[in-house]
Amino acid sequence: MTMVGILVLALCLVSASDMGEAEEVMASPISVCTPVFEYFPYCLEFLVGDPNFSTPSRKCCQHVMELNTLAHHGIGPKTICWCIEIMVKGMTPPLLPSKIQDLPHMCNTTLSFPISDSMNCSKVS
């Protein structure tokens, strides 16, 4: 999926979703979520179980580390959570929980933000 496709998808999902507490993210999702929309797609092939991506790409791992930095010193884990939710909600194929668990280990890092297609971002601190 191209960056333009992801942004269009995100805008459609934002207008169609009811995320309650995510109003500040939804007010300007493009500007707030731009880094997530730029970094996270590099991991999607791995996270949905594409057989051509049995391991996350080097770029995916680099971008997970960038998102970790943003979680600690930038937009924060709750905003990253909302942006990922906007991006993947209703996506087919869905993210695989086993791949989400494998991602930090295979990238030799931890996740400072949650990844799921059914998250409750309001509970993220």
N, C-alpha and C positions, 0 to 999 in steps of 0.2 A: 504494500500500500504506500503510495507516495505521500509526501508531507502535505500537499494540498488536499488529498483524499482524507487524511487523518483530521485536518483542520475542519473540513466540511462535515465529516462524521461527528466530530466533537460539537460543532455548532448545532447540528441537528439533534444530537442527544441532549444538549443543554436545553434547547427549547422544548424538548419533549419530556424531560425528566422533572421529577419533583423531589429535590434533594434537601428541602427545608433549610438546614443550617449552612448549606453551601452557598447561600445567596451572595456573599462577597466574592467567591470564586466565580460564580455564574455571572456576576455583573460585568466582568471583563475577563472571560476565560482565556481568550487568546493571549493577552498580555501576561496574565498570571501563570498560565500553563505552558507558555512557549518553551521553556527549557525541558519540561516533561515531554511535550509533544515532539521535541527534537531528539531527546535521548532514549526514551523508552521503546520506540518502535524497533530499534535494533535488537531487542530481546524477544520480540513477539513470535518469530518463527520457532525459536527454541521453546518458549513457554506454551505454545499451542500444540507442541509435539510433532512439528513438521519433520518427517523422516530424513530430510536433507540437513537437518540441524540437530544432531544428537548431542552436541555440546554448544554452549553459548559462544557466539563469535567474540573475538578480541574486542571489537568495537562495543558490543553489548556490555562486556565486563568493565571496560573503561567508562562507559556511560552510567553503569550502576554506581561506580565510585563517584562520579560527578553528582549523581542524584543524592548519594549519601552526604556529600559535602553540602549540597543545597538543603538537605533535611536539617543539618546541624547549624549551618551558618548562612542560610538564605531564606527561601520561602517556607521552610518547615515541613515536617512529616505529614501534618494534616492536609496541607494544600497539595502536596505531592499525591497523597491518597485520593483526594477528590479529583485531581487531574487524571490519574490512572483510571479511576472509576468512570469518568466521562468517556475516556478513550475506549475502554474494553466492555462496558455494559452492553449486553446483548450481542457481543461479537461472536461470530461463528467462524472457525471452531472456537470454543471457549478455552480459557487458560486452564492448564492441567495442574492441580494441586501438587502432584509429585514433582513436576518441573519447577514450580515456584520454590519448593523446598530444596531442590538441587541447585538452583541458581547461585545462592551465596557461596556454597561449598565449591562449586565448579569455577567461580570467579575469585576464589580465595579472599572473600570479604564477608561482611555481615550486611544485613539490610536494615537501614535506619528508617524505613517507611514500609507500610504493609503493601502487599500485592495480592489482589483477588478480584474476581469479577462480581463479587457480592459482599463488599466491605461495608462496615459501619464507620465511616470516617469521623463521625462526631465523637467517637470514643478514643480516637488517636490523640495522644498528647504531644 
